Amino acid sequence: MKSPKLSAAIATYNEEENIGECLDSIKDYVDEIIIVDGSSSDKTVEIAKEYGAKVLVTNNPPIFHINKQKSFDMAEGEWVLYLDADERVSKKLGEEILKVINMEQRELEIYQQNLKKKNLFSRHLKVLESRDGHIGTKDGEYVAFFFPRLNYFLGKFLKHGGVYPDGVIRLFRNKKAYLPAKDVHEQMVVNGKVGWLSQDLIHYDSKSFYRYLQRNSRYIDLMATSFKRENLRMSAGNFINYMFLKPIHWFLMTSIRNKGILDGFQGLTFSLFSALRFPRAYWRYITK
């Protein structure tokens, strides 16, 4: 039997409101669907099976990347399309994915040189690498690709404030990339060159403010846990830094310097609550 060309790999937990639309958006482009579910209490697993997905039900670890990596390990395709349940692949993006995975390396080199948003992607990659270190290798074959991601927040897709293109690696050659599964914000480790696709991945992260606050609170708990693991000093300097300096700097950088204000109320709200993660995480750290 011929091995599948493209596997979709998704980790889920109580995603019955999202998983159907996610799988609808990719069913015409992938050869197999892998779902690793963290023992959902809703109908996530039943819906996934309706799409013919191979499902593994396991526990739901705080570092969700553990289950994402399990889904990668189960994939049999030559290429892996990695998604979150609240992400959608448009028809144009699906067609671009199929086009790219069937290109020879020489064709990929030309494709990367001719990307319409090449300069924007290059600037964004420099920001990511200033935080995460060099991503992939400088030489060799293209084995993974960033997708530019449009984030939906309170009724609007954000295009400013440093939110776009929000590059995320979502396509990679099987066994050529992995998640260390040590931190919620970690970058993928890629053994080869990393390129970009031009079409946007749609991300319905926060259809409601309540959902946003729920997810935001979980990230803050993980930040507080990382402070404990790193044994962050409880000092006056750190108190001032995390309670005042970091949030003020972040809000001004995202709303003014990166023009988040141009996204209106949604942009300013996103900047504010993104900035407030620093004092909220530090306060949880010092009061537990």
C-alpha positions in Angstrom: 0.0 0.0 0.0 1.3 3.4 -0.9 2.1 5.7 2.0 0.0 8.9 2.4 1.6 12.0 0.9 0.1 14.5 3.5 -0.9 13.8 7.1 -2.9 16.2 9.2 -1.9 16.1 12.9 -4.0 17.8 15.5 -4.1 17.6 19.3 -7.5 18.3 20.9 -9.2 18.8 24.2 -13.0 19.7 24.4 -13.0 21.1 20.9 -16.5 20.0 19.7 -17.2 23.6 18.7 -14.1 23.8 16.5 -13.0 20.4 15.3 -15.7 19.9 12.6 -15.0 23.2 10.8 -11.2 22.6 11.1 -11.5 19.1 9.5 -13.9 20.4 6.9 -11.3 22.9 5.8 -8.6 20.2 5.2 -10.5 17.0 4.2 -10.0 17.6 0.5 -6.2 18.1 0.8 -4.9 15.5 3.2 -4.5 11.7 2.9 -4.9 10.9 6.6 -6.0 12.7 9.8 -4.4 12.0 13.1 -6.1 13.2 16.3 -4.5 12.9 19.8 -7.2 13.8 22.3 -6.6 14.6 25.9 -9.7 12.7 27.2 -12.3 15.3 26.1 -15.6 15.3 28.0 -17.5 16.6 25.0 -18.1 15.2 21.5 -14.7 16.0 20.0 -13.7 12.4 19.5 -17.0 11.3 18.0 -16.9 14.2 15.5 -13.2 13.5 14.6 -14.1 9.8 13.9 -16.9 11.0 11.5 -14.2 12.4 9.3 -12.3 9.1 9.3 -9.6 10.3 11.7 -7.2 8.0 13.5 -7.8 8.9 17.2 -5.6 8.3 20.2 -7.2 9.2 23.5 -4.7 10.0 26.3 -4.3 12.4 29.2 -4.3 16.2 29.0 -0.9 17.5 30.1 -0.4 21.2 31.0 2.2 21.5 28.2 -0.2 20.8 25.3 2.8 20.3 23.0 3.3 16.9 24.5 0.1 15.7 22.8 0.9 17.6 19.6 4.2 15.7 19.3 2.4 12.4 19.9 0.2 13.3 16.8 3.4 13.9 14.8 4.8 10.6 15.8 1.7 8.8 14.6 1.7 10.5 11.2 2.6 8.2 8.3 2.7 10.8 5.5 5.7 12.2 3.8 4.6 15.7 4.9 2.8 16.7 8.1 0.2 19.5 8.2 0.0 20.5 11.9 -3.0 22.5 13.1 -4.8 23.6 16.2 -8.6 22.9 16.2 -9.4 26.6 16.0 -7.5 27.1 12.8 -8.9 27.0 9.3 -7.2 26.3 5.9 -8.7 28.4 3.1 -9.1 27.0 -0.4 -6.2 29.1 -1.6 -3.9 28.0 1.3 -4.9 24.3 0.7 -4.0 24.6 -3.0 -0.7 26.3 -2.1 0.2 23.5 0.4 -0.4 20.8 -2.3 1.7 22.9 -4.8 4.6 23.3 -2.4 4.9 19.7 -1.3 5.1 18.5 -4.9 7.9 20.9 -5.8 11.5 20.0 -6.4 14.1 21.8 -4.3 15.1 24.0 -7.2 11.5 25.1 -7.7 11.2 25.8 -4.0 14.2 28.1 -4.1 12.6 30.1 -6.9 9.2 30.1 -5.1 10.8 31.6 -1.9 12.6 34.3 -3.9 9.4 35.4 -5.5 7.1 35.6 -2.5 5.0 38.8 -2.6 5.3 39.4 1.1 9.0 38.3 1.3 10.2 41.5 3.0 7.5 41.4 5.6 8.2 37.7 6.3 11.9 38.4 6.6 11.4 41.2 9.2 9.0 39.0 11.2 11.5 36.1 11.1 14.2 38.3 12.6 11.9 39.1 15.5 11.2 35.4 16.1 14.9 34.5 15.9 15.8 37.3 18.3 13.6 35.5 20.8 14.1 31.8 19.9 17.5 31.7 18.2 18.1 30.6 14.6 15.3 28.5 13.3 16.2 25.7 11.0 19.5 25.6 9.0 21.0 28.0 6.6 21.8 25.3 4.1 20.3 22.1 2.8 16.8 21.4 1.6 13.5 23.1 2.5 11.8 20.8 5.0 9.4 23.1 6.9 7.3 26.2 6.2 5.9 29.1 8.2 2.3 30.1 7.5 1.3 33.7 8.0 -1.7 33.6 10.5 -4.7 36.0 10.7 -5.9 36.1 14.3 -9.7 36.7 14.9 -10.3 38.7 18.1 -13.7 40.0 19.3 -15.2 40.1 15.8 -12.2 41.4 13.8 -9.1 40.0 12.2 -6.1 41.8 13.7 -3.5 43.2 11.2 -1.4 45.5 13.4 0.2 45.6 16.8 2.8 43.1 15.8 0.1 40.4 15.6 0.4 39.9 11.8 1.9 37.9 10.1 2.2 35.8 13.3 4.4 33.3 11.6 3.8 29.7 12.7 5.4 26.5 11.3 2.5 24.4 10.2 3.9 22.2 7.4 7.0 20.0 7.6 8.6 16.9 6.2 7.9 14.0 8.5 10.6 13.4 11.1 12.4 16.6 10.1 10.9 18.8 12.9 9.7 18.3 16.4 8.4 20.1 19.5 10.7 19.8 22.6 7.4 20.0 24.7 9.0 22.0 27.5 7.3 25.3 27.1 3.9 26.5 25.8 5.6 29.2 23.7 8.5 27.2 22.4 9.6 27.2 18.7 9.8 24.0 16.7 13.2 22.5 16.2 13.8 22.0 12.4 16.5 19.9 10.8 16.7 21.7 7.5 15.8 25.0 5.9 12.5 26.8 6.7 10.5 28.8 4.1 7.2 30.6 4.0 3.8 30.1 2.3 2.1 33.2 1.2 -1.6 32.4 1.9 -3.0 33.2 5.4 -4.0 30.6 8.0 -7.2 31.7 9.6 -7.1 31.5 13.4 -10.4 31.8 15.4 -8.6 32.0 18.7 -11.1 34.2 20.6 -14.6 34.4 19.2 -15.7 35.6 22.6 -14.0 37.6 25.3 -14.8 34.9 27.8 -12.9 32.3 25.7 -10.0 34.7 25.4 -9.8 35.2 29.2 -10.0 31.4 29.8 -7.0 30.8 27.5 -5.2 33.8 28.7 -5.5 32.6 32.3 -4.0 29.2 31.4 -1.0 30.9 29.8 -0.5 33.0 32.8 -0.5 29.9 35.1 2.2 28.4 32.8 4.2 31.7 33.0 4.0 31.6 36.8 5.1 28.0 36.8 8.1 28.9 34.6 9.0 31.6 37.1 9.0 29.0 39.9 11.0 26.5 37.8 13.6 29.3 37.1 13.6 30.3 40.8 12.9 33.9 39.9 14.0 36.2 42.8 11.2 37.9 44.8 12.9 41.3 44.9 11.9 44.9 44.8 13.5 45.2 41.4 11.6 42.3 39.9 8.4 43.5 41.5 8.7 46.9 39.8 9.9 45.3 36.5 7.0 42.8 36.2 4.3 44.9 37.8 5.0 48.1 36.0 7.9 48.4 33.6 7.2 45.3 31.4 3.5 45.8 31.0 3.9 49.6 30.2 6.6 48.9 27.7 4.7 46.1 26.0 1.5 48.1 25.7 3.2 51.1 24.2 5.2 48.9 21.8 2.3 47.0 20.5 -0.3 49.8 20.5 1.8 52.7 19.3 5.1 51.5 17.8 3.5 48.5 16.1 0.3 50.5 15.3 -2.1 48.2 17.2 -4.3 51.3 17.6 -5.2 51.0 13.9 -7.2 47.9 14.8 -9.4 50.0 16.9 -11.0 48.8 20.1 -10.0 45.2 19.4 -6.4 46.2 18.9 -6.1 48.3 22.0 -7.9 45.6 24.1 -5.5 42.9 22.8 -2.5 45.1 23.6 -3.7 45.8 27.1 -4.5 42.2 28.1 -1.3 41.0 26.4 0.6 43.5 28.6 -1.2 42.5 31.7 0.1 39.0 31.5 3.3 40.1 33.1 1.9 41.5 36.4 -0.8 38.8 36.6 1.8 36.0 36.2 4.2 37.6 38.7 1.5 38.1 41.3 0.4 34.5 41.0 4.0 33.4 41.4 4.6 35.4 44.6 1.3 34.7 46.3 1.3 30.9 45.8 
